[in-house]
Amino acid sequence: MEFPESEIAEIKKFVNLLNSQKNSAVVVEGKRDSAALVKLG
């Protein structure tokens, strides 16, 4: 499955926003979700 570069950029931007938050946590459903978020940043 391929995704447009613009969609990937938006997801990376969102992950960066999450990473910049203080005193917060991100909860994911499974190991693959966790691995995907780690890979994105």
C-alpha positions as CSV (number, residue, x, y, z in Angstrom):
1,M,0.0,0.0,0.0
2,E,1.4,3.4,-1.0
3,F,0.6,6.7,0.6
4,P,1.0,10.2,-0.9
5,E,4.0,12.2,0.4
6,S,1.7,14.9,1.7
7,E,-0.1,12.4,3.9
8,I,3.2,11.1,5.3
9,A,4.4,14.6,6.0
10,E,1.2,15.4,7.9
11,I,1.6,12.3,10.0
12,K,5.2,13.2,10.8
13,K,4.1,16.7,11.7
14,F,1.5,15.2,14.1
15,V,4.1,12.9,15.7
16,N,6.5,15.9,16.2
17,L,3.6,17.8,17.8
18,L,3.0,14.8,20.2
19,N,6.8,14.6,21.0
20,S,6.9,18.3,21.9
21,Q,4.2,18.0,24.6
22,K,5.3,18.0,28.2
23,N,3.9,15.6,30.8
24,S,1.9,13.6,28.3
25,A,1.6,10.0,27.1
26,V,0.6,8.4,23.8
27,V,-1.3,5.1,24.1
28,V,-1.4,2.7,21.2
29,E,-3.3,-0.5,20.6
30,G,-0.6,-3.0,19.7
31,K,3.0,-3.7,19.1
32,R,2.9,-2.9,15.4
33,D,1.3,0.5,16.2
34,S,4.0,1.2,18.7
35,A,6.7,0.2,16.3
36,A,5.2,2.3,13.5
37,L,5.2,5.4,15.8
38,V,8.8,4.8,16.9
39,K,9.8,4.5,13.3
40,L,8.1,7.8,12.4
41,G,10.0,9.6,15.2
